[in-house]
Amino acid sequence: MTGRARGRGVARGRGAPPSAGSSAAPPRRPGTGPAPQAQQVPAQPIAGGEPAVNGTSGNGAGRASSRGGARGENRPGAGVADLPVTGMAQLSLGTGDARRERRVVSYRDPETKPAHITDKKGTSGRPLPLKTNYYAIEAKNKDWQLYQYVCEFDPPIDSRKLRKGLVGEHADRLFRFYLFDGMHLYSATKLADEVTEFVATRKYDDERIRVSIKRVSELAPYSETRLHVYNVMMRQILADLEMKEVQRAYFSPKGAVVLRNHNLEIWPGFKTSILQYEDQILLNLDISHKVLRTDSVLDTLYLIYNNCGKDFNRLKDLATKQLVGEIVMTRYNDKTYRIDDIAWNIHPTNTFQKRGEDVTYRDYYKNAYGVEIHDNQQPMLVSRCKRRDQREGAPELLYLLPELCTRTGLDDGMRANFNLMKDMGKHTRLDPNRRHEKMHVFRQSIDQNSKATNRLTGWGMQYSRDLVTLTGRQLPSEVILLGSKKTATASRQADWGGELRGNLYTTVPVANWVVVYSRQHEPVLQNFFNCINRVAPPMGIQFAPPKKAAVENTSIAAFLDAIRSTLDRSVQLILIVLPTNKKDMYDAIKKQCCVEAPVVTQCVTFNTLKKDRGLMSVVSKIVIQINCKLAGEAWALDIPLKSAMVVGIDTYHDSSKKGRSVGGFVASLNKTFTRYYSETIFQSSMQELIDGLKLAMNSMCL
């Protein structure tokens, strides 16, 4: 147990001095004294397909040790016969041993508005009524309060799941609705006594456990803890609506749309967030969709096996490359797992220990879920449990059957399928009216669900019936600065692509560039070069004839060799015509041209160039991209702030490779914010704050 509650628990429990001659040991508390031996539970392969609940151990230092009593030392006023009054009178506040002082840290909201400004609303533009995707959260009673309690167990209990079970035996008669995270309990019910005690029975050994529930505080209206309770309560309501949680969003299997031509299924759902906005607490609803495959992972393995000529060694390599790192869903319980490995030597006929008996995976799924396994030679997918789940008793590795798993999301091939993306867009790309309609239906479903309404009533809370409305401002159109002192005005659709066919803001002549392509695609390239010569001069860009490097085959090695053979310091740009849109070739080329031999590159797929329809528009965009990559500027805006710099930072964590994280730094270099300096900083894994930020800023200024 950590935090203020534990310190108070010690003070109230041990403040009185012991009676003379007493030899009784001090009372045991959670986190103190020897912990009971944890029961050894054999690692189950799936354990019902459900990972253990998240949680951490209840032991910790907290603040009790700084106040005294947590580690057995004497407390102020305990067992002291004569107080050194004279010595104490000579002490002054703020002096003495700083190590013994308890550090008090206070927080306050940053002041972002000068004191003389009473209204931060602007005045420019035309007022416009707007509807948001927020619902207001309101208390039915003005005197409504949310109380925080701390639960203590004697003897101490390490398992959070067990602590929840013990509290649940009696909490239902004390609270109408409550939330318990294993240590802290939250409820709108105020118990009559500050400390409420009861005895619960641990089922597996019938030991009686004394449970103390202590009221410690009333949560402030806008405290972080109160907002956390609101968010947990919202997730419970979504579960009441029979929505499934997938990667922190909730989706409705009942409203699934099946795209039979593409073997896909789309689940509609929402991402929710409850935060404080100005003087209100609002629920944000963000419409989301989850794409699932209707075919199993085993079907994918069959397909790879047939495509690689039934070569088992190639199957292992290709399947590992394609599946490891993917997120799959087990259809028998609608839970998601990450594939960390494939166990080729483990099959459904292998056994594992369950309650001291050997059980085959095949029999386990048949008895637990009524699922019949058809392929007894399929390998098992391996998913590694999180460390916090392992601390709660979950096994280190979970083994999943490919036959019962479906992949989630889209791969690169699917994203490149125009017809698939078009069919998906009909259900996922919603205009404002359809979005408003879906949110209205969702709000009605809460009122029509008895579990959800009872939960809200029990907590004394309610959501507004309508979305929050506000008055916005439609700003005047910006003036786009182009080359030769020309200007353009942005349309209502924020599109000024047509105006860019005139002079760009600044241009860079392309005098020395190389084109790498497959020799069999050479007839199409001439049309591409002709289009460049037609669209580039009006933009103010001069392209010299390129050097051509034809590749005899379409292998990755052949393209990399061609790039190396043509590269020298005078080359400004290498344009590569990719034979396919496979990611491995693109990644290899970018690694060669960004890391090993840095040079500006522009990749174009052959399928893009062979289409005559719309080719001029495509080439125009390619030319603009090339100009920007060579430090040219397509367009600019008149920025009112004349002495400002825009700095952006972000961090990247590769979930498939547990290596270092990468921090990105970028900063503007001119008054129109069109030229930037960028740098990357490597740091320890999963680190968010960038250590080298000061160094990056200094490097930019040199």
Secondary structure, 3 states (H helix, E strand, C coil): CCCHHHHHHHHHHHCCCCCCCCCCCCCCCCCCCCCCCCCCCCCCCCCCCCCCCCCCCCCCCCCHHHHCCCCCCCCCCCCCCCCCHHHHHCCCCCCCCHHHCCCCCCCCCCCCCCCCCCCCCCCCCEEEEEECCEEEEEECCCCCCCEEEEEEEECCCCCHHHHHHHHHHHHHHHCCCEEECCCEEEECCCCCCCEEEEEEEECCCCEEEEEEEEEEEECCCCCHHHHHHHHHHHHHHHHHCCCEEECCEEECHHHCEEEHHHCEEEEEEEEEEEEEECCEEEEEEEEEEEEEECCCHHHHHHHHHHHCCCCHHHHHHHHHHHHCCCEEEECCCCEEEECCEEECCCCCCCEEEECCEEEEHHHHHHHHHCCCCCCCCCCEEEEECCHHHHHCCCCCEEEECHHHEEEECCCHHHHCCHHHHHHHHHHHCCCHHHHHHHHHHHHHHHHHCHHHHHHHHHHCEEECCCCCEEEEEECCCCEEECHHHCEEECCCCCCCCHHHHCCCCECCCECCEEEEEEHHHHHHHHHHHHHHHHHHHHHCCCECCCEEEEECCCCHHHHHHHHHHHCCCCCCEEEEEECCCCHHHHHHHHHHHHHHCCCEEEEEEHHHHCCCCCHHHHHHHHHHHHHHHCCCECCEECCCCCCCCCEEEEEECCCCCCCCEEEEEEEECCCCCCCEEEEEEEECCCCCCCCCHHHHHHHHHC
